């Protein structure tokens, strides 16, 4: 007969084997835009928080930067959900990685909203070195909004 402890350990072992067998895409992460902040302290008050999305309420472009945890070296595609009503409310983002000494950086340029009106996905890719860090920055024009970041 199986006792409660043996049954619990069997269930945990089965769960660990199942989780370990998932394709890496299953382990994708999502970070809400409110986890980021304006790069310049004087711009902290520019972002309006609504449902954890960040809208630029200032009359000029403000940079929002969000740190993204990484577990291993490799290529990372960062998808930012953002929106703007028109070309004057655009959002452009870039994923940037650096080595642990902050002497080398990887990034391939900003990608801007593909369309206006509804939420769109901005896809940006970079290489993260072993032991390195990753962040995404978005230049958010007036009334542009960043919703969340998935990678």
Helices and strands as residue ranges (DSSP letters): H 4-20, G 24-27, E 30-32, G 33-35, E 37-38, G 41-46, E 47-50, E 53-56, E 62-68, E 74-83, G 87-89, E 91-98, E 105-106, E 111-112, E 120-128, E 133-140, E 145-150
